[in-house]
Amino acid sequence: RAHKSCQQRHSKGHLALVELARQKADRVVVSIFVNPLQFSANEDFGEYPRTLTADLAALEALGVDLVFVPDADAIYPDGLDLTVDVGEIGQILCGKTRPHFFNGVVAVVRRMFAIVLPDVAVFGQKDWQQLCIIQRFTSGVEIVSAATVREENGLAMSSRNQYLNSAEREIAGKLQQTLKQIESGNMSLQSAKKQLQQTFELDYLQMLDANTLGQITTNTSKIAILCAVNFGKTRLIDNIIFIKGKQNV
């Protein structure tokens, strides 16, 4: 039994996770829930895309066995007091500007797992920090990562992409192009930061050990180039994960 947490509107990216879940299990459950614990007071919880009718139609077309659409009271019957603390790994990268976020992620994922009782759960590689934290702070469920699905220009698919107009979407493809230049060795991190800052408001750009999210050491075999930017009112995240001496994975 596989579970796909679809906390955002459906897209080719999310539907690809569902398709992978179908390969991993004989029954697929998809949850649709915009988690209030992942948003701070100044973020877009109220405006976050909610397209339940379209979501259900797309999931029905894929033959999903069950769609779980709880309200906040069902997920948090004791209220929204947060009792999860993932520690330092939740305070770096995206956690620097969103210190509440990953505690909220783990809280809702644990709760979903307790209700659905999946054998396998599928999460996208685009949210690499989230994936690492879920692997570290949940147990009893096999966590499967799915490759990032991209627009033709390389832009990682995301619910928030709908905030971008067509011209901005085209420009946003520069993010992945820059990460590829770093991976190939054709551009240093410092040069890449300067290049990105010409177009975006840069939150972070780092190259870390992909398994630990710590600094790269002589024992590091898998490397993560991780980036977050703000483009107008839209926050974009992306990454490239690769093995030393091999193409990105």
N, C-alpha and C positions, 0 to 999 in steps of 0.2 A: 504494500500500500504506500503510495507516494503522496507527498504533500508539496504543493507549490504555493508559497505565500505571495499573493498578488496584491500588495498593498497600494498599488498605483493603477492607473487606468491601463486597459489592455493596449498592447502595441506588438509589433513583430518581435521585439525583444522578449516581452513577457510570454508571448505565445510559444516562442522557441523553448522556454523553460518548461512549459507544459508538455511540449512534444518530447523533450528529454525525459521528463518524469514518466511518460507513457512507455518509454523504452526500458525504464528501470523497474517498473512495477505493473501489476495487473489491474490496479485500481488507482485512480488519481483524484485527489481532493485539492481544490483551489480555495484559498481563503482570500476574501477581499475586505480589507479593513485599513482605514487611514488612522494610524496610531497616534493619539494625542500626546503620548509620552515622548515622541520623537521630535516634537515641535516646541520651540520656546515662544514666549509671548509676542516677539517681533517677527515671527516667521509666518509662512503662508498656509497655516492649517485651514483657515476658513475658505481660502481661495484654491486650495489644492485640488487638482482635477478629479472629479467624481463622475464617472459615466457608467453607472451600473447596468443600464439597459443594453448598451453596446457591449460591455464586458460579458454579460450573460449570453448574448447571442454568439459572440466569438467563441466562448468556452463550450457552448452547446455544439457548435460546428466541429469542434475538435473531439467531441465525444467524452468530455470530462464527466466522471461519475457523480461528483458532488461538488457544489459550490457552497462554501461556508461564509455567510455574510453577517457576522455578529455586530451588535452595537457595543458601545464602550462599557455598559453595565454588565454585559455577558462576559467580557474579557477581564474586567476589573471590578468584580462584585464588591470588593472592599474599598473601592475608591481609587483615586489616581496617585496616592502616596507611593513614591518610588522607593523600593527597597533593594534594588540591584545596583551594585557598583563594580564595574569591570576593571577599575584601577587605571594604571598608567597607560595601557594600550588604548584606552578610550579617550585619552586626553591629548593625544598627538594627532597630526594630520587633520582630518575633518573634525576631530574632537577638540581641537584648539579653539575653534570659533563656535562649535556646537557641543559644549561639554556635557550636555544632558543626553545627547543623541544615542550613543551606543548603550547606555544603561537602559534606555527605552526600548531599543532593538531587542536586547537580550530578554527583557521582561516580557515583551509580547511574543517572542519566538518560544520561550519556555511555556508560556500559557497556551499557545496554539498547539504545541507538541502534547501538552497534558490533555487537551480536549480531543484532538484528532487521533493521537497515538500512531503516527506514521512510522514506517520502517525506514523510509528514505525521504529526504527533503532536498529540494533543488533551489540553489541560489545563484545569482548571476555574478560573473567574475568582474563586471564593471565596478561593483562595490567591494573592492578587494579587502579593505580594512574591515568592513562589516563581515565578510566571509570568514576572515581569520578569527575575528572575535566570536562569531557563532560557533566555529569549530572548537574554540578553546573553552567556551562557557556553556555548552550544552552537552548532553550525553544521552546514550541509548538510541540515537537516530543517526543513520549514515548520512553525512552531508555531502552532496554532490554539487560540484561547481560547473556552471555552463558558460561557454565562451561568450564574449560580448558580441551582440548583434549591432551592426553599424549601418548608417546611411551610406550612399554611394561615395560621398566625399570623406568617409572615415569617421564622421561624428557618431559617437556612441548613442544608441537609442535610449531615450528617457522620457518619462511623462512630462518633465519640465521643458522638453524641447518645444512643446506647443506654445510656450511663451515667446518663442523666437519667430520673427517673420522670415520670409524666404531668403532675403538677403543676409540676415543674421545667421541663418542655418548654414549657408554656404561659407561664411567667414568662420563659423565655429569649427569647421573641419580642420582649420589650422592647428587646433590643439593636438589631435592625433598625429598630424604630419610632423609637428615639432618633437613629439615623444619618439617617433621613429628615427629622427635624426640623432637623438641622444643614444638610442639603442645601437645604431650603426657605428657610433663613434665619430660621426661627422660634426657633432656639436657638443660643447661642454654644457654642464648644467647652468653655469653662470651666463653663458651666451644665450641659452634657451630661455632663461628667466627674462633677460632683456628683450628678447624677441617677443615673448608672450605679453610682456607689459606694454608693448606698443599697441596691442589690440584689446587685451583683457585687463581686468583688475585681478592680479595674481594673489591667491590665497597661499598656496604652497606648491613647490615642485621639488621632489626628493627622490633619491635612488637609495633603496634599502634592501635588506635581506627579505625576500618575499615570504619566507616561512615564519620569521620572528617579528618582522617590522622593526628590527633593530639595525644598527649600523652594519655595513658589509664587512666581513672578516675573511681571513684566508680559508675558512671552512664553508663559506657561503657558496652554494651551487645554483640557487634560483634567485634571480634579482627582480625587484619590482621598481619600475619608474612610475611614480604616483603624482597626480596633479589635480588641483582644484582651482577654478577661476570663477569670477563673477563677470557676466557679460550682460550689461544693462541690468535688468532685474532678475536675471536667470543665473542660477548657480550650476556650473558644469563640472563633473568629475570624470577622470579617465585614467587609464593606466596601460602599461605594457608589462607583461610578465614573461621573462625569458630565462633559459638555461645558458650558462656561460658557454660560448662557442656555438650556440645553436640559434635558430630563428625563434621569434616570439611564439609563445604557447597560449 
